């Protein structure tokens, strides 16, 4: 897809993809997340994301929330371990409204004390809701286990006592220390010309002061192979097993993405789903995931099942993993897996909001958009020998760490 990268004088980049549609999608991505928080200040990145929708120098909370909704638009945000993102969808004539709002909430929020107290209460409720969902909380607890001692090793929501102690000074300190204008990307797709987008971006964002920072993210700390079991007031066993994996800068990631898709990725025809859920009626949910970070990654498998079935489920999972580690898969099996994966990636391009966020991440991480045909060529180039090497390095059950949430006695 045709695209243009515009760099403003303060370092902010704008990636624009023209699209002849009546709907525009836009996002603003900042390379700052929970891994950048200081000890004792866990939760501040996510807290700021909430507060961005509160008062600014020019707008009240209601004016912020109604700014795009009043013209039928949609506005939302999220925080990850490494990014903070605000995104919006709206009709073509309202790009200036959306970008003006982005600029206002990111650079002119006032963080009034009464809003801090209110949002702390909201996030405490969010924490409670999250803890009531073991299938969600085990994912973060597993990351905490694998990345213990590193910036990646704590929950995005933070810790309640630390959250409640956060001050306006802590918020300004995090922003000043992590919101590097050279690490901000705005991504837009819509029915405009490049000149229109460039003119508007300069009009709205050129006055933002450049903020260049020197920041070092914590190195990932290796943990010994172990199994941790935690009793919970639940009815099922929730189980995760996995290992450190490749970062998004590692060329071997493509092979692991393919392996992950084969094992427990999108769709009902994954190996784990067919061999465990469908064949034996074990585990209502079973899936695998591969999460990439700038300097590391995480491959994991999750399943939930009854207590009396968990040991058999684990044996079946390890049996499938061992198959990948013992010998090369057949050329026919590899071709089928490639064809399925390529088709799924192509179809995912229909989700335009996901695509513009992916474009922003591409520009943030590689200073270019990785085109679909390049991705397809990389998948096609994967060999059975490469997948065997990756399997033995990442999928070997003997090298994995596991975590179980089990019903209390």
C-alpha positions as CSV (number, residue, x, y, z in Angstrom):
1,X,0.0,0.0,0.0
2,X,1.2,3.5,-0.9
3,X,2.4,5.5,2.2
4,X,4.3,8.6,3.1
5,X,6.3,9.4,6.2
6,X,6.4,13.1,7.2
7,X,8.9,14.2,9.9
8,X,8.1,17.4,11.7
9,X,10.8,19.7,13.0
10,X,10.4,18.5,16.6
11,X,10.9,14.9,15.6
12,X,7.3,13.7,15.6
13,X,6.6,11.4,12.6
14,X,3.4,11.2,10.7
15,X,2.7,8.1,8.5
16,X,-0.1,8.6,6.0
17,X,-1.8,6.0,3.8
18,X,-4.3,7.4,1.3
19,X,-7.6,5.5,1.1
20,X,-10.6,6.4,-0.9
21,X,-13.2,5.8,1.8
22,X,-15.6,8.0,3.8
23,X,-14.1,6.9,7.1
24,X,-10.7,8.0,8.5
25,X,-8.7,6.1,11.1
26,X,-6.0,7.8,13.1
27,X,-3.8,6.9,16.1
28,X,-1.0,8.5,18.1
29,X,1.6,6.1,19.4
30,X,4.2,6.9,22.0
31,X,7.1,4.6,22.8
32,X,6.5,4.6,26.5
33,X,4.8,1.9,28.6
34,X,4.8,0.1,31.9
35,X,8.3,-1.2,31.5
36,X,9.6,2.4,31.7
37,X,8.2,2.9,35.2
38,X,10.5,3.4,38.1
39,X,10.5,1.1,41.2
40,X,7.7,2.2,43.5
41,X,5.7,4.0,40.7
42,X,4.2,0.9,39.0
43,X,1.0,1.7,37.2
44,X,1.8,5.3,36.3
45,X,1.9,4.8,32.5
46,X,-1.6,3.2,32.5
47,X,-2.8,5.9,35.0
48,X,-1.7,8.6,32.5
49,X,-3.7,6.9,29.7
50,X,-6.8,7.3,31.8
51,X,-6.1,10.9,32.7
52,X,-5.6,11.9,29.1
53,X,-9.4,11.9,28.8
54,X,-9.7,14.3,31.7
55,X,-9.2,18.1,31.8
56,X,-6.8,20.0,29.6
57,X,-6.0,23.7,29.4
58,X,-8.7,24.2,26.8
59,X,-11.2,21.5,27.4
60,X,-13.3,20.0,30.3
61,X,-13.7,16.2,30.6
62,X,-17.1,16.4,28.9
63,X,-15.7,18.4,26.0
64,X,-12.9,15.9,25.5
65,X,-15.3,12.9,25.5
66,X,-17.9,14.7,23.2
67,X,-15.4,16.2,20.8
68,X,-15.5,13.4,18.3
69,X,-18.6,11.5,19.5
70,X,-20.6,14.6,18.7
71,X,-19.9,14.0,15.0
72,X,-20.3,10.2,15.2
73,X,-16.6,9.5,15.9
74,X,-15.1,7.0,18.2
75,X,-12.2,7.6,20.6
76,X,-10.2,5.1,22.7
77,X,-6.8,4.3,24.1
78,X,-4.6,1.5,25.6
79,X,-1.3,0.9,27.3
80,X,1.1,-2.0,26.8
81,X,4.5,-2.8,28.3
82,X,6.2,-0.6,25.7
83,X,3.6,1.7,24.1
84,X,0.8,4.2,24.9
85,X,-1.7,4.6,22.1
86,X,-4.8,6.8,21.5
87,X,-6.9,6.0,18.4
88,X,-10.0,7.4,16.7
89,X,-12.3,6.7,13.8
90,X,-14.4,9.4,12.2
91,X,-15.8,10.8,9.0
92,X,-13.4,12.4,6.5
93,X,-14.1,16.1,7.2
94,X,-13.1,15.8,10.9
95,X,-9.4,15.0,10.7
96,X,-8.5,18.4,12.1
97,X,-10.8,17.8,15.1
98,X,-9.1,14.5,15.8
99,X,-5.5,15.7,15.5
100,X,-6.3,18.8,17.5
101,X,-7.7,16.6,20.2
102,X,-4.6,14.3,20.2
103,X,-2.4,17.3,20.6
104,X,-4.4,18.8,23.4
105,X,-4.7,15.7,25.5
106,X,-1.1,14.6,25.2
107,X,0.6,18.0,25.6
108,X,-1.9,20.2,27.6
109,X,-3.5,17.9,30.1
110,X,-3.7,19.5,33.6
111,X,-4.2,16.4,35.7
112,X,-6.4,18.1,38.4
113,X,-6.2,16.5,41.9
114,X,-9.9,15.6,41.9
115,X,-9.5,13.7,38.7
116,X,-6.5,11.8,40.0
117,X,-8.5,10.6,43.0
118,X,-11.5,9.6,40.8
119,X,-9.4,7.7,38.3
120,X,-7.5,5.9,41.0
121,X,-10.8,4.6,42.3
122,X,-11.8,3.5,38.7
123,X,-8.5,1.6,38.2
124,X,-8.8,-0.1,41.6
125,X,-12.1,-1.4,40.4
126,X,-10.5,-2.4,37.1
127,X,-7.9,-4.4,39.2
128,X,-10.6,-6.1,41.1
129,X,-12.4,-7.0,37.9
130,X,-9.2,-8.3,36.4
131,X,-8.5,-10.5,39.5
132,X,-12.0,-12.0,39.1
133,X,-10.9,-13.3,35.6
134,X,-8.2,-15.9,36.2
135,X,-7.9,-16.6,32.5
136,X,-6.7,-12.9,32.1
137,X,-4.7,-12.5,35.3
138,X,-2.6,-15.6,34.8
139,X,-1.2,-14.1,31.6
140,X,0.3,-11.1,33.5
141,X,1.4,-13.3,36.4
142,X,3.2,-15.5,33.9
143,X,5.0,-12.5,32.4
144,X,5.9,-11.4,35.9
145,X,7.4,-14.9,36.5
146,X,9.4,-15.0,33.2
147,X,10.6,-11.4,33.4
148,X,11.2,-11.1,37.1
149,X,13.6,-8.4,38.0
150,X,13.2,-6.6,34.6
151,X,11.0,-3.7,33.5
152,X,8.8,-6.2,31.6
153,X,8.1,-8.1,34.8
154,X,5.2,-6.2,36.4
155,X,1.5,-5.8,35.6
156,X,0.5,-2.9,33.4
157,X,-2.2,-1.9,35.9
158,X,0.4,-1.6,38.6
159,X,0.1,-2.3,42.3
160,X,-2.8,-0.8,44.3
161,X,-0.7,0.7,47.1
162,X,1.7,2.3,44.6
163,X,-1.1,3.5,42.4
164,X,-2.9,5.2,45.3
165,X,0.3,7.0,46.3
166,X,1.0,8.5,42.8
167,X,1.1,12.3,42.6
168,X,0.9,14.9,39.9
169,X,4.6,15.2,40.2
170,X,5.1,11.5,39.4
171,X,2.9,11.9,36.3
172,X,4.9,14.9,35.0
173,X,8.2,13.1,35.8
174,X,7.2,10.0,33.8
175,X,6.0,12.1,30.8
176,X,9.2,14.3,30.8
177,X,11.4,11.2,31.1
178,X,9.7,9.0,28.5
179,X,7.6,11.1,26.0
180,X,10.4,11.7,23.5
181,X,9.0,13.6,20.5
182,X,11.4,11.5,18.3
183,X,9.6,8.4,19.6
184,X,6.0,9.6,18.7
185,X,4.3,8.4,15.6
186,X,0.9,9.6,14.3
187,X,-0.7,7.2,11.8
188,X,-3.5,8.2,9.4
189,X,-5.5,6.5,6.6
190,X,-8.1,8.4,4.8
191,X,-9.2,10.3,1.7
192,X,-6.7,13.2,1.7
193,X,-3.6,14.2,-0.2
194,X,-0.2,14.1,1.3
195,X,0.0,17.9,1.2
196,X,-3.3,18.2,3.1
197,X,-2.0,15.9,5.8
198,X,1.4,17.6,6.0
199,X,-0.1,21.0,6.2
200,X,-2.5,20.0,9.0
201,X,0.1,18.1,11.0
202,X,2.5,21.1,10.9
203,X,-0.3,23.5,11.9
204,X,-1.3,21.4,14.9
205,X,1.9,19.7,16.1
206,X,4.8,21.9,14.9
207,X,4.5,24.1,18.0
208,X,5.1,21.1,20.4
209,X,8.5,21.6,21.9
210,X,11.1,18.9,21.0
211,X,11.9,16.6,23.9
212,X,14.9,14.4,23.3
213,X,15.7,12.0,26.1
214,X,18.4,9.4,26.9
215,X,16.6,6.3,28.2
216,X,17.9,2.8,28.9
217,X,15.3,0.0,29.3
218,X,16.1,-2.7,31.8
219,X,17.8,-5.8,30.4
220,X,15.7,-8.9,30.5
221,X,16.7,-11.2,33.3
222,X,16.8,-15.0,32.7
223,X,14.9,-17.1,35.2
224,X,15.6,-20.8,36.0
225,X,13.2,-23.4,34.7
226,X,10.5,-23.9,37.3
227,X,6.9,-24.6,38.0
228,X,4.8,-22.4,40.2
229,X,1.4,-23.4,41.6
230,X,-1.0,-20.9,43.2
231,X,-4.2,-21.8,45.0
232,X,-7.2,-19.6,44.1
233,X,-10.9,-19.6,44.9
234,X,-11.7,-21.0,41.4
235,X,-13.4,-24.1,40.0
236,X,-11.0,-24.9,37.1
237,X,-7.2,-25.2,36.7
238,X,-5.7,-22.4,34.6
239,X,-2.3,-23.3,33.2
240,X,0.4,-21.5,31.3
241,X,3.7,-22.8,30.0
242,X,6.3,-21.0,27.9
243,X,9.7,-19.5,27.5
244,X,11.6,-16.4,26.5
245,X,11.6,-15.9,22.7
246,X,12.8,-13.6,20.0
247,X,12.4,-9.8,19.9
248,X,10.8,-8.0,17.0
249,X,14.3,-7.1,15.8
250,X,15.3,-10.8,15.4
251,X,14.8,-12.2,11.9
252,X,13.9,-15.6,13.4
253,X,10.6,-14.2,14.6
254,X,8.9,-15.0,11.3
255,X,9.5,-18.7,11.8
256,X,8.2,-18.6,15.4
257,X,5.2,-16.7,14.3
258,X,4.4,-19.5,11.8
259,X,5.0,-22.2,14.5
260,X,2.7,-20.3,16.9
261,X,0.0,-20.1,14.3
262,X,0.2,-23.8,13.6
263,X,0.1,-24.7,17.3
264,X,-2.6,-22.6,18.7
265,X,-3.1,-19.5,16.6
266,X,-6.2,-18.1,14.9
267,X,-9.0,-20.4,14.0
268,X,-10.3,-23.7,15.2
269,X,-8.0,-25.9,13.1
270,X,-4.9,-25.3,15.2
271,X,-2.9,-28.4,16.3
272,X,-3.6,-27.9,20.0
273,X,-7.3,-27.3,19.5
274,X,-7.7,-30.4,17.3
275,X,-5.5,-32.8,19.3
276,X,-6.7,-31.8,22.8
277,X,-10.1,-30.0,22.7
278,X,-11.7,-31.8,19.7
279,X,-10.1,-35.2,20.0
280,X,-10.3,-35.7,23.8
281,X,-12.9,-33.1,24.9
282,X,-10.3,-31.5,27.2
283,X,-10.0,-27.7,27.7
284,X,-12.7,-25.4,26.6
285,X,-10.0,-22.8,25.7
286,X,-6.5,-23.7,24.6
287,X,-4.3,-21.4,22.6
288,X,-0.7,-20.3,22.1
289,X,0.7,-16.8,21.8
290,X,3.9,-15.1,20.8
291,X,4.5,-11.6,22.1
292,X,7.4,-9.6,20.9
293,X,9.2,-6.8,22.7
294,X,12.1,-4.5,21.6
295,X,14.7,-6.7,23.3
296,X,13.0,-10.0,24.0
297,X,9.8,-12.0,23.5
298,X,7.5,-14.5,25.1
299,X,6.1,-17.7,23.7
300,X,3.3,-19.2,25.8
301,X,0.5,-21.8,25.8
302,X,-2.7,-21.3,27.9
303,X,-5.4,-23.8,28.8
304,X,-8.2,-24.0,31.3
305,X,-9.7,-27.4,32.3
306,X,-11.0,-29.5,35.2
307,X,-8.6,-30.6,37.9
308,X,-8.9,-34.2,37.1
309,X,-8.0,-33.5,33.4
310,X,-5.0,-31.2,33.8
311,X,-2.3,-33.9,33.9
312,X,-3.5,-35.5,30.8
313,X,-3.8,-32.1,29.1
314,X,-0.2,-31.2,30.0
315,X,1.0,-34.5,28.6
316,X,-0.9,-33.9,25.4
317,X,0.6,-30.4,25.0
318,X,4.1,-31.7,25.6
319,X,3.6,-34.5,23.1
320,X,2.8,-32.0,20.4
321,X,5.7,-29.7,21.3
322,X,8.1,-32.7,21.3
323,X,6.9,-33.6,17.8
324,X,8.2,-30.2,16.5
325,X,11.5,-30.7,18.4
326,X,12.2,-34.3,17.3
327,X,12.3,-34.1,13.5
328,X,11.6,-31.8,10.6
329,X,8.0,-31.5,9.5
330,X,7.1,-32.6,6.0
331,X,7.3,-30.2,3.1
332,X,3.5,-30.7,2.5
333,X,2.7,-29.8,6.2
334,X,4.9,-26.7,5.9
335,X,3.2,-25.6,2.7
336,X,-0.2,-26.0,4.2
337,X,0.8,-24.0,7.3
338,X,2.3,-21.2,5.1
339,X,-0.8,-21.0,2.9
340,X,-3.1,-20.7,6.0
341,X,-0.9,-18.1,7.7
342,X,-0.6,-16.0,4.6
343,X,-4.3,-16.0,4.0
344,X,-5.0,-15.0,7.6
345,X,-2.5,-12.1,7.4
346,X,-4.0,-10.9,4.1
347,X,-7.6,-11.0,5.6
348,X,-6.4,-9.1,8.7
349,X,-5.6,-6.1,6.5
350,X,-9.4,-5.5,6.3
351,X,-9.3,-4.3,9.9
352,X,-8.1,-0.8,9.1
353,X,-7.7,0.4,12.7
354,X,-5.4,-2.5,13.4
355,X,-3.5,-1.8,10.2
356,X,-2.8,1.9,11.0
357,X,-1.7,1.0,14.5
358,X,0.6,-1.6,13.0
359,X,1.9,1.0,10.5
360,X,2.7,3.3,13.4
361,X,4.6,0.5,15.2
362,X,6.5,-0.3,12.0
363,X,7.6,3.3,11.6
364,X,8.5,3.5,15.3
365,X,10.5,0.3,15.2
366,X,11.9,0.2,11.7
367,X,11.3,3.7,10.3
368,X,9.3,2.2,7.4
369,X,6.2,0.2,6.8
370,X,6.8,-3.5,6.2
371,X,4.7,-4.2,3.1
372,X,2.4,-7.3,2.8
373,X,4.4,-8.7,-0.1
374,X,7.6,-8.5,2.0
375,X,6.0,-10.4,4.8
376,X,4.6,-13.0,2.5
377,X,8.1,-13.5,0.9
378,X,9.6,-14.0,4.3
379,X,7.0,-16.6,5.2
380,X,7.5,-18.4,1.9
381,X,11.3,-18.5,2.5
382,X,11.0,-20.4,5.8
383,X,12.5,-23.9,5.6
384,X,11.7,-27.1,7.6
385,X,15.3,-27.0,8.9
386,X,14.9,-23.4,10.2
387,X,11.6,-24.4,12.0
388,X,13.3,-27.4,13.6
389,X,16.1,-25.2,15.0
390,X,13.6,-22.7,16.3
391,X,11.5,-25.5,17.8
392,X,14.5,-26.9,19.7
393,X,15.4,-23.5,21.0
394,X,12.0,-22.2,22.0
395,X,9.5,-25.1,22.2
396,X,11.5,-27.6,24.1
397,X,9.3,-28.5,27.1
398,X,12.5,-29.2,29.2
399,X,13.4,-25.5,28.9
400,X,10.0,-24.1,29.8
401,X,8.6,-22.4,32.8
402,X,5.0,-23.0,33.9
403,X,2.4,-21.5,36.1
404,X,-0.9,-23.0,37.5
405,X,-3.8,-21.4,39.2
406,X,-5.5,-24.4,41.0
407,X,-8.7,-24.5,43.1
408,X,-8.2,-24.1,46.8
409,X,-8.5,-27.2,48.9
